[in-house]
Amino acid sequence: MKIAVTAENGQIFQHFGKSKQFAIYEAENSQVVRKQVLDAGENGHGALAGLLAANGVTVLICGGIGAGARQALAANRIGLVAGASGSTDDAVQAYLAGELSDNPAGQCNHHHEGGEHTCGTGGCGHHHAAE
């Protein structure tokens, strides 16, 4: 099983569509056997799901994620655990132990007009006024 986590400095990055890196964990028998970093390059929301699929990822752990990205992951048969925060290592261990599941609060609605919002539990810092 390959688990990807949106990552920045060892922490879960809170905005899937703006992720620059993913921590990729390979697990066997509920134990991490390998960890590497995957650079996302300039890929955006939809292309990130394809990038993860091309790298054999079967589960994504992230903070906030929009409906379109959720659909792209589902189309690529990648399981999703949204609404997570904290250390990437801790999140993967919690997932493997069955202690971490998808949180609907991880839905990110960037395409509404005006106002601020947060993604996931930690907030992504994306403010529409700055767009």
Salt bridges, closest charged atoms under 4 A:
GLU26 OE2 - ARG34 NH1 3.03
ASP89 OD1 - LYS35 NZ 2.93
ASP102 OD2 - ARG70 NH1 3.18
GLU116 OE1 - HIS127 ND1 3.59
GLU131 OE2 - HIS126 NE2 2.69
GLU131 OE1 - HIS128 ND1 3.24
